[in-house]
Amino acid sequence: FEMTLPNYTETVSQWEDSTGIHYFPVKKLNYSSRLNLWQPLPTDGRIYISSGMFNTDDYNKDKKSFMLNTRFGFEQPLAALFSYNEIKSGFKQAKLSHELSLKQLKRFELSLVYDISKSFYDLVSANERRNIAYQSMQRQKEVFEIARNKLDAGLIPEVEALQIEVDLGQAMNDYDLSIVNLQASSNDFKHQLGLSLQDSVVVTSDLGYDVVSVDVQEAVEKGFQHRLEIREREIQIELQQLNLKR
């Protein structure tokens, strides 16, 4: 909908004839409005209806000019019939962009599943390493107690007892380090889940697994069929071809 608000103009015009040059004022008031409605067509053309009202008041001639018109029309670019169709191309581009967004969303979901699963098993692994380090430290303490008793009884040299004490210190250090790594893995896992670092998390897992025999050629074929990145690249190529054609 287009509208011209009351527009008043006042100018001076000249007229030249055999008697000389004459000047006279021109005072006009214009206002108008127009309504345009159109419907795009699959052929890249459109049908439309246009209706308008125009009015001019000439104050010098004391004349009023009013006009009302309505027009129906049809437009069809000939090039769209045998060359580039903007509507069909835009529709295809929208479908490809939508499919690309779905593929990217799926890939992000799979990446999120992978990241959370990896963080989970890292936490399980860190917990197991902590348990192993604790058992190793306990065994090293028993060895150290036995070595100290043997040293007091004169059954082993002092240097051997000192070496066992060093091994105990290393085992205690490994245990402390495993606790730090466990806490770091726990914090990373809670971060992946969006939990507060102050929350307590306890994980349990069944480390059993099933053996699945996979043929290499079949695995490659499945990869080509289902890898989302391949289809994303194909969609990007199609979009670039549409841009090139445009």
C-alpha positions as CSV (number, residue, x, y, z in Angstrom):
1,F,0.0,0.0,0.0
2,E,1.5,3.3,-1.1
3,M,0.2,6.7,-0.1
4,T,1.3,10.2,-1.0
5,L,0.3,12.6,1.8
6,P,-1.0,16.0,0.8
7,N,1.8,17.6,-1.1
8,Y,1.5,21.4,-1.8
9,T,3.7,23.0,-4.3
10,E,3.9,26.7,-5.3
11,T,6.2,27.8,-8.1
12,V,6.5,30.4,-10.9
13,S,6.2,29.3,-14.6
14,Q,7.0,31.3,-17.7
15,W,5.3,31.6,-21.1
16,E,6.9,33.2,-24.1
17,D,5.0,34.4,-27.2
18,S,5.2,37.2,-29.8
19,T,4.2,39.8,-27.2
20,G,7.1,38.9,-24.9
21,I,7.8,36.7,-21.8
22,H,5.1,36.4,-19.2
23,Y,5.3,34.8,-15.7
24,F,2.4,33.4,-13.7
25,P,2.3,31.5,-10.5
26,V,1.5,27.8,-10.2
27,K,-0.2,26.5,-7.0
28,K,-1.1,22.8,-6.8
29,L,-2.0,20.3,-4.1
30,N,-1.5,16.6,-4.9
31,Y,-2.4,13.5,-2.9
32,S,-2.8,9.9,-3.9
33,S,-2.9,6.3,-2.8
34,R,-2.3,2.9,-4.4
35,L,-2.8,-0.7,-3.4
36,N,-0.8,-3.5,-5.1
37,L,-1.6,-7.2,-4.6
38,W,0.3,-9.9,-6.4
39,Q,0.7,-13.7,-6.4
40,P,4.0,-15.3,-7.5
41,L,3.7,-18.2,-9.9
42,P,5.8,-21.4,-10.2
43,T,6.9,-20.2,-13.6
44,D,8.7,-17.3,-11.9
45,G,6.0,-14.9,-13.1
46,R,3.2,-13.3,-11.2
47,I,-0.4,-12.1,-11.5
48,Y,-1.4,-8.9,-9.9
49,I,-4.1,-6.3,-9.3
50,S,-3.3,-2.7,-8.8
51,S,-5.8,0.0,-7.8
52,G,-5.2,3.6,-7.2
53,M,-6.7,7.0,-6.6
54,F,-5.0,10.3,-7.7
55,N,-6.2,13.9,-7.1
56,T,-4.7,17.3,-8.1
57,D,-6.1,20.7,-7.1
58,D,-5.0,23.6,-9.3
59,Y,-5.7,26.7,-7.3
60,N,-4.8,29.2,-10.1
61,K,-7.2,27.6,-12.6
62,D,-9.6,26.6,-9.9
63,K,-9.6,23.2,-11.4
64,K,-9.8,19.8,-9.7
65,S,-8.6,16.6,-11.4
66,F,-9.5,13.3,-9.9
67,M,-8.7,9.8,-11.3
68,L,-9.4,6.3,-10.1
69,N,-8.0,3.3,-11.9
70,T,-7.7,-0.5,-11.5
71,R,-5.4,-2.7,-13.4
72,F,-5.1,-6.5,-13.7
73,G,-1.9,-7.9,-15.0
74,F,0.2,-10.9,-15.7
75,E,4.0,-10.9,-16.0
76,Q,6.2,-13.8,-17.1
77,P,9.9,-13.6,-17.7
78,L,10.7,-15.6,-20.8
79,A,14.1,-16.6,-19.6
80,A,12.5,-18.4,-16.7
81,L,10.8,-20.8,-19.0
82,F,14.0,-22.2,-20.6
83,S,16.9,-20.9,-18.4
84,Y,17.0,-19.9,-14.7
85,N,13.8,-20.1,-12.6
86,E,14.4,-18.0,-9.4
87,I,11.4,-19.5,-7.5
88,K,12.2,-23.1,-8.3
89,S,15.9,-22.5,-7.6
90,G,15.1,-20.7,-4.3
91,F,12.8,-23.6,-3.3
92,K,15.5,-26.2,-4.1
93,Q,18.1,-24.1,-2.2
94,A,15.8,-23.9,0.8
95,K,15.3,-27.7,0.8
96,L,19.1,-28.3,0.5
97,S,19.8,-25.8,3.3
98,H,17.2,-27.4,5.5
99,E,18.7,-30.9,4.8
100,L,22.2,-29.5,5.5
101,S,21.0,-28.1,8.9
102,L,19.5,-31.4,9.8
103,K,22.7,-33.2,8.9
104,Q,24.7,-30.8,10.9
105,L,22.4,-31.1,13.9
106,K,22.6,-34.9,13.7
107,R,26.4,-34.7,13.5
108,F,26.5,-32.4,16.6
109,E,24.2,-34.8,18.5
110,L,26.5,-37.7,17.6
111,S,29.6,-35.6,18.6
112,L,27.9,-34.8,21.9
113,V,27.2,-38.5,22.5
114,Y,30.8,-39.3,21.7
115,D,32.2,-36.6,24.0
116,I,30.0,-37.6,26.9
117,S,30.8,-41.3,26.4
118,K,34.5,-40.6,26.3
119,S,34.3,-38.5,29.4
120,F,32.4,-41.3,31.1
121,Y,34.9,-43.9,30.3
122,D,37.8,-41.6,31.2
123,L,36.2,-41.2,34.6
124,V,35.8,-45.0,34.9
125,S,39.4,-45.5,33.8
126,A,40.6,-42.9,36.3
127,N,38.7,-44.6,39.1
128,E,40.2,-48.0,38.2
129,R,43.7,-46.5,38.1
130,R,43.1,-45.0,41.5
131,N,42.1,-48.4,42.8
132,I,45.1,-50.1,41.2
133,A,47.4,-47.4,42.7
134,Y,45.9,-47.9,46.1
135,Q,46.4,-51.7,46.0
136,S,50.0,-51.2,44.7
137,M,50.6,-48.8,47.6
138,Q,49.2,-51.2,50.1
139,R,51.4,-54.1,48.8
140,Q,54.4,-51.8,48.8
141,K,53.7,-50.9,52.5
142,E,53.7,-54.7,53.3
143,V,57.0,-55.2,51.4
144,F,58.5,-52.2,53.3
145,E,57.4,-53.6,56.7
146,I,58.9,-57.0,55.8
147,A,62.2,-55.4,54.5
148,R,62.5,-53.3,57.7
149,N,62.1,-56.4,59.9
150,K,64.7,-58.2,57.8
151,L,67.0,-55.2,58.0
152,D,66.7,-55.1,61.8
153,A,67.5,-58.9,61.8
154,G,70.5,-58.3,59.6
155,L,69.1,-60.5,56.8
156,I,69.3,-57.8,54.0
157,P,71.7,-55.0,53.4
158,E,70.7,-51.4,54.2
159,V,70.9,-50.3,50.5
160,E,68.2,-52.8,49.6
161,A,65.9,-51.6,52.4
162,L,66.5,-48.0,51.2
163,Q,65.5,-49.0,47.6
164,I,62.3,-50.5,48.9
165,E,61.5,-47.4,50.9
166,V,62.0,-45.3,47.7
167,D,59.6,-47.7,45.9
168,L,57.1,-47.1,48.7
169,G,57.4,-43.4,48.3
170,Q,56.9,-43.7,44.5
171,A,53.8,-45.8,45.1
172,M,52.3,-43.3,47.5
173,N,53.1,-40.5,45.0
174,D,51.4,-42.5,42.3
175,Y,48.3,-42.9,44.5
176,D,48.1,-39.2,45.3
177,L,48.5,-38.4,41.6
178,S,45.7,-40.9,40.7
179,I,43.4,-39.1,43.1
180,V,44.1,-35.7,41.4
181,N,43.5,-37.3,38.0
182,L,40.2,-38.8,39.2
183,Q,39.0,-35.5,40.5
184,A,39.9,-33.8,37.2
185,S,38.1,-36.5,35.2
186,S,35.1,-36.2,37.5
187,N,35.0,-32.4,37.0
188,D,35.2,-32.8,33.2
189,F,32.4,-35.3,33.2
190,K,30.2,-33.0,35.3
191,H,31.0,-30.2,32.9
192,Q,29.9,-32.3,30.0
193,L,26.6,-33.0,31.7
194,G,26.1,-29.4,32.8
195,L,26.3,-30.2,36.5
196,S,27.7,-28.1,39.2
197,L,31.3,-29.0,40.2
198,Q,30.1,-29.2,43.8
199,D,27.8,-32.1,42.9
200,S,28.9,-35.6,43.7
201,V,29.0,-38.2,40.9
202,V,29.4,-41.9,41.3
203,V,29.7,-44.0,38.1
204,T,29.2,-47.7,37.6
205,S,29.9,-49.7,34.5
206,D,29.9,-53.2,33.1
207,L,33.2,-53.6,31.4
208,G,32.1,-56.7,29.5
209,Y,31.9,-56.4,25.7
210,D,30.7,-58.4,22.7
211,V,33.0,-59.4,19.9
212,V,31.7,-58.2,16.6
213,S,33.3,-59.3,13.4
214,V,33.3,-56.6,10.7
215,D,34.6,-57.0,7.1
216,V,36.9,-54.1,6.1
217,Q,35.2,-53.7,2.7
218,E,31.8,-53.6,4.2
219,A,32.9,-51.1,6.8
220,V,34.2,-48.8,4.1
221,E,31.0,-49.1,2.1
222,K,28.9,-48.3,5.2
223,G,31.1,-45.3,5.9
224,F,30.5,-43.9,2.4
225,Q,26.8,-44.5,2.8
226,H,26.3,-43.0,6.2
227,R,29.0,-40.5,6.9
228,L,27.2,-37.1,7.4
229,E,30.2,-35.1,6.2
230,I,30.0,-36.6,2.7
231,R,26.4,-35.6,2.2
232,E,27.1,-32.2,3.7
233,R,29.8,-31.7,1.1
234,E,27.5,-32.9,-1.7
235,I,24.8,-30.4,-0.6
236,Q,27.4,-27.6,-0.5
237,I,28.4,-28.5,-4.0
238,E,24.8,-28.3,-5.2
239,L,24.3,-24.9,-3.5
240,Q,27.4,-23.6,-5.2
241,Q,26.1,-24.9,-8.5
242,L,22.9,-23.0,-7.9
243,N,24.8,-19.8,-7.1
244,L,26.9,-20.3,-10.2
245,K,23.8,-20.7,-12.4
246,R,22.2,-17.6,-10.9
